[in-house]
Structures are given as C-alpha cells and as structure tokens.
Amino acid sequence: MTTRAWDARDDLVPSAPLLGRVLRRRRAQPRLQAVLWDMDGLLVDTEPVWTVAEEELAERLGGTWSDELKARIVGTRLEVSVPTILSWYGVEPTDVVVADTSCWLLERMVELFSERLEVLPGVRDLLAALAEQEVPVALVSSSYRVLVDAVLAHGIGHFAVTVAGDEVRQGKPHPEPYDTACRRLGVDPLRCVVLEDSPAGVASGSAAGCAVVAVPSVAGVVFDPAPRRLVAASLADVSVGQLRALVRDR
C-alpha cells in the first residue's frame, strides 16, 4: 500500500498476483532544453561572402583561392585560419603579418555583410517552430563579435545567448564554445542539440555532450551518421520532432 496520493505522474500497476496494485512513479521523459546554432554556413550563407574576401586575400598574397584550403579552415577562428592561409601561399605567419591580415579580413567582411546576406533554407521556419514551442536558442559562432553583430543586425531570430569566437579561450573543435552557451542558458548539454555545418563545429558540439545535426555546406566536407547525430542536406529537412528524438536517443 502506498502512503502518498496518486497524481498524473504515476501509473497504477499490478504487483504480485492477487495482492492488489501499487503506485509506481513514471520516469520523466527527457526534454529538449535548448538548440544551439552555428552561424556561418548554417544560419546564414556567409561562406560565399567569406570566399569573396578570401579570394581577394589570395590575390594579395600572389595566388588563387583553393577549395581544399577552404575545407581545411571552415569553422575555425581567425587565429587558426589566417596562419593556415598564409602558410598555404608561402608567407611566414609572423605575429605582425597574422594581425594585419586578420584586421584586413574583418574590415572587409563587415563591409560585405552590410551589402548582402542570405538566410539559408529552413532557418526561419525552424526558428519560428522552436519559438512556438518555447525552446530557447543560442548562437555559437567561431566568428568574432564584430561579425556576429553584423549578422544579428539583419534581425534574424531572437537568441537568448550569443557566443562569439573571440569571447572564449578555446575555439571549435574544443567544447568550450558550446559549454559556455549551455552554462549561460542554465541547461544540461545532454538535453541540447547543436546545429552545425563544419567538422570543427560538429566535434565541438559532440565534445560538449550535445546531440548534433550536421548540415555540410562546403565542398569536400562529408559527415557520417553516428549516435546522437543526424546528417541533413538542409535545415528545411529538419523538424523540432527530430531534434527532440535526438535528445531521447541516449
């Protein structure tokens, strides 16, 4: 016999034969606590815009842009991507050269972001569905704050938390960016889903303990399905129900 009253969280289940029935508390169903969005190539189609600046940079360095190089640096911070670019074109990545090149890239990107910016398919619908179901969203980008703010100025979504690449000590693929977002939201990473398009971002989200939706946007980048990972061609193919299913898949 139970000593407490039945409520909606209980099941009335049989005990031993002929001994009546007892109350057993149903296990709470895992719930989706937050969805954490990457920015470049996932929320907005900034990769072609980056490519404009990168092609201009390659020309300044005496070369032409390479898709192989693009695949190497996608999703990384400037302190990683810029030395990689310089080395690719035979330029020694000294601190001064890296700093000057980074400043040029940032200034050029802010100019380009103000001219054109395309929201990727499925983004607005998924953001609206998450808002309707009161699922918090965060933006977690490898781009620096000046670029994140340039994108947010277009009024895309209402993010409870935003984390920029220059606001964490360790960038993607380290888990710190997504760990930081989860901590600021006050949520359990195991109950969150990361939306990413780059290998570095997918690795970062997985290392933080989140489930991941991988949506490759750059030629040469391929993802294999894995536990708590969904691979999709577009966010237009992703529903809130699928995100909830990823959180339950533990």
C-alpha positions as CSV (number, residue, x, y, z in Angstrom):
1,M,0.0,0.0,0.0
2,T,1.3,3.4,-0.9
3,T,1.4,6.3,1.7
4,R,1.0,9.1,-0.9
5,A,-1.8,10.2,-3.2
6,W,-1.9,9.3,-6.8
7,D,-1.1,12.1,-9.3
8,A,-0.6,12.5,-13.1
9,R,3.0,11.4,-12.9
10,D,2.0,7.9,-11.6
11,D,1.0,4.6,-13.2
12,L,-1.3,2.2,-11.3
13,V,0.5,-1.1,-12.0
14,P,0.0,-4.7,-10.8
15,S,2.2,-6.0,-8.0
16,A,2.3,-9.7,-7.1
17,P,-0.7,-11.8,-8.2
18,L,-3.8,-11.3,-6.1
19,L,-2.1,-8.7,-3.9
20,G,-3.7,-5.7,-5.4
21,R,-2.0,-2.9,-7.2
22,V,0.7,-0.3,-6.3
23,L,1.7,3.1,-7.5
24,R,4.9,3.4,-9.4
25,R,6.3,6.8,-10.4
26,R,6.7,7.1,-14.2
27,R,10.2,8.2,-15.3
28,A,10.2,11.8,-16.5
29,Q,10.7,12.0,-20.2
30,P,13.9,13.7,-21.4
31,R,13.1,17.1,-22.9
32,L,14.8,19.3,-25.4
33,Q,16.2,22.2,-23.3
34,A,17.9,24.3,-26.0
35,V,19.0,24.4,-29.6
36,L,22.5,25.9,-30.2
37,W,23.1,27.3,-33.7
38,D,26.3,27.9,-35.6
39,M,26.3,31.0,-37.8
40,D,28.4,30.9,-40.9
41,G,27.1,28.4,-43.4
42,L,24.3,27.2,-41.1
43,L,22.2,30.2,-40.1
44,V,23.2,32.5,-43.0
45,D,25.1,31.8,-46.2
46,T,28.2,33.7,-45.3
47,E,30.6,31.1,-46.8
48,P,30.3,32.6,-50.3
49,V,30.8,36.1,-48.8
50,W,33.9,34.8,-46.9
51,T,35.1,33.3,-50.2
52,V,34.9,36.8,-51.9
53,A,37.2,38.1,-49.2
54,E,39.4,35.0,-49.2
55,E,39.8,35.2,-53.0
56,E,40.8,38.8,-52.7
57,L,43.3,37.9,-49.9
58,A,44.7,35.1,-52.0
59,E,45.3,37.5,-54.9
60,R,47.0,39.9,-52.5
61,L,49.3,37.0,-51.5
62,G,50.1,36.2,-55.1
63,G,47.9,33.1,-55.6
64,T,44.4,31.8,-56.3
65,W,41.9,30.5,-53.9
66,S,41.6,26.7,-53.3
67,D,38.6,24.6,-52.3
68,E,40.9,22.3,-50.5
69,L,42.1,25.2,-48.4
70,K,38.5,26.3,-47.8
71,A,37.7,22.8,-46.5
72,R,40.6,23.0,-44.1
73,I,39.7,26.2,-42.4
74,V,35.9,26.2,-42.4
75,G,34.5,26.6,-38.9
76,T,37.8,27.8,-37.4
77,R,38.7,31.1,-35.7
78,L,41.0,33.7,-37.4
79,E,44.0,32.7,-35.2
80,V,43.8,29.3,-36.8
81,S,42.6,30.1,-40.3
82,V,44.8,33.1,-41.1
83,P,48.1,31.3,-40.3
84,T,46.9,28.4,-42.4
85,I,46.1,30.6,-45.3
86,L,49.4,32.5,-45.1
87,S,51.4,29.2,-44.9
88,W,49.5,27.8,-47.9
89,Y,50.7,30.7,-50.0
90,G,54.2,30.6,-48.7
91,V,54.0,33.6,-46.4
92,E,55.6,33.2,-43.0
93,P,52.8,33.6,-40.4
94,T,54.6,36.0,-38.0
95,D,52.5,37.7,-35.3
96,V,52.6,41.0,-37.2
97,V,51.5,39.5,-40.5
98,V,48.8,37.4,-38.9
99,A,47.4,40.5,-37.0
100,D,47.5,42.7,-40.1
101,T,45.8,40.0,-42.3
102,S,43.2,39.4,-39.7
103,C,42.3,43.1,-39.4
104,W,42.0,43.4,-43.2
105,L,39.7,40.3,-43.3
106,L,37.5,41.6,-40.5
107,E,37.1,45.0,-42.1
108,R,36.3,43.5,-45.5
109,M,33.8,41.1,-44.1
110,V,31.9,43.8,-42.2
111,E,31.7,45.7,-45.5
112,L,30.4,42.6,-47.4
113,F,27.9,41.6,-44.6
114,S,26.3,45.1,-44.9
115,E,25.9,44.7,-48.6
116,R,24.4,41.1,-48.9
117,L,23.5,38.3,-46.6
118,E,21.3,35.3,-47.4
119,V,19.4,33.4,-44.7
120,L,19.7,29.7,-45.5
121,P,16.6,27.5,-46.4
122,G,14.6,26.2,-43.4
123,V,16.2,28.6,-40.9
124,R,13.3,31.0,-40.4
125,D,10.7,28.1,-40.2
126,L,12.8,26.1,-37.7
127,L,13.4,29.2,-35.6
128,A,9.7,30.0,-35.6
129,A,8.8,26.4,-34.6
130,L,11.2,26.4,-31.7
131,A,9.9,29.8,-30.5
132,E,6.3,28.5,-30.7
133,Q,7.3,25.5,-28.6
134,E,9.3,27.8,-26.2
135,V,12.6,26.1,-26.8
136,P,15.5,28.5,-26.1
137,V,18.0,29.1,-28.8
138,A,21.6,30.3,-28.7
139,L,24.1,31.4,-31.4
140,V,27.6,30.0,-31.1
141,S,30.0,31.2,-33.7
142,S,33.7,31.0,-34.5
143,S,33.4,34.5,-36.0
144,Y,34.5,37.4,-33.9
145,R,31.9,39.6,-32.1
146,V,32.1,42.4,-34.8
147,L,30.9,39.9,-37.4
148,V,28.3,38.2,-35.2
149,D,26.8,41.6,-34.5
150,A,26.9,42.5,-38.2
151,V,24.8,39.4,-38.9
152,L,22.4,39.9,-36.0
153,A,21.8,43.5,-37.2
154,H,19.7,41.9,-40.0
155,G,17.1,40.8,-37.4
156,I,17.5,37.0,-37.8
157,G,16.0,35.2,-34.8
158,H,15.8,36.1,-31.1
159,F,18.7,34.3,-29.5
160,A,18.7,34.1,-25.7
161,V,22.6,33.8,-25.7
162,T,25.2,34.6,-28.3
163,V,28.8,33.4,-28.0
164,A,31.5,34.8,-30.4
165,G,34.8,33.3,-31.3
166,D,36.8,36.0,-29.6
167,E,34.9,35.5,-26.3
168,V,36.2,32.1,-25.5
169,R,39.8,30.9,-24.8
170,Q,39.5,27.7,-26.8
171,G,37.6,27.8,-30.1
172,K,36.0,24.9,-32.0
173,P,36.7,22.0,-32.1
174,H,37.2,22.4,-28.4
175,P,34.0,22.1,-26.4
176,E,34.4,25.5,-24.7
177,P,32.1,27.5,-27.0
178,Y,29.1,25.1,-26.6
179,D,29.9,24.6,-22.9
180,T,29.8,28.3,-22.5
181,A,26.5,28.7,-24.2
182,C,24.9,25.9,-22.1
183,R,26.2,27.4,-18.9
184,R,24.8,30.8,-19.7
185,L,21.5,29.3,-20.6
186,G,21.5,27.2,-17.5
187,V,20.8,23.9,-19.4
188,D,22.2,20.4,-19.5
189,P,24.3,19.8,-22.6
190,L,22.9,16.3,-22.8
191,R,19.5,17.8,-23.3
192,C,20.6,20.1,-26.1
193,V,21.0,19.9,-29.8
194,V,23.8,21.7,-31.8
195,L,23.2,22.7,-35.4
196,E,26.5,22.7,-37.4
197,D,28.0,22.7,-40.9
198,S,31.7,22.2,-40.2
199,P,33.8,19.3,-38.9
200,A,35.3,21.6,-36.2
201,G,31.8,22.6,-35.1
202,V,30.4,19.1,-35.0
203,A,33.4,18.0,-33.0
204,S,32.9,20.9,-30.6
205,G,29.2,20.2,-30.0
206,S,29.8,16.4,-29.6
207,A,32.7,17.0,-27.1
208,A,30.4,19.3,-25.1
209,G,28.0,16.4,-24.8
210,C,25.3,17.7,-27.1
211,A,23.4,15.9,-29.8
212,V,24.3,17.3,-33.2
213,V,22.6,17.9,-36.5
214,A,25.3,18.2,-39.2
215,V,24.4,20.1,-42.4
216,P,27.5,20.3,-44.6
217,S,27.8,23.5,-46.7
218,V,31.3,23.4,-48.1
219,A,32.5,21.2,-51.0
220,G,34.7,18.3,-49.7
221,V,33.1,18.2,-46.2
222,V,31.2,15.0,-45.6
223,F,29.6,13.7,-42.3
224,D,28.7,10.1,-41.4
225,P,25.7,9.3,-39.3
226,A,26.6,8.5,-35.7
227,P,24.8,8.0,-32.3
228,R,23.0,11.3,-31.4
229,R,23.9,12.7,-34.8
230,L,21.6,13.5,-37.7
231,V,23.0,14.4,-41.1
232,A,20.8,16.5,-43.3
233,A,21.2,18.2,-46.6
234,S,19.3,21.3,-45.4
235,L,17.6,22.6,-42.3
236,A,14.5,22.6,-44.4
237,D,14.6,18.8,-43.9
238,V,14.8,19.1,-40.0
239,S,11.8,19.3,-37.7
240,V,11.6,20.0,-33.9
241,G,10.3,16.5,-33.5
242,Q,13.6,15.2,-35.0
243,L,15.5,17.4,-32.6
244,R,13.6,16.0,-29.6
245,A,14.2,12.5,-30.8
246,L,18.0,13.1,-30.8
247,V,17.8,14.1,-27.2
248,R,15.8,11.0,-26.3
249,D,18.4,8.8,-28.2
250,R,20.8,8.2,-25.3
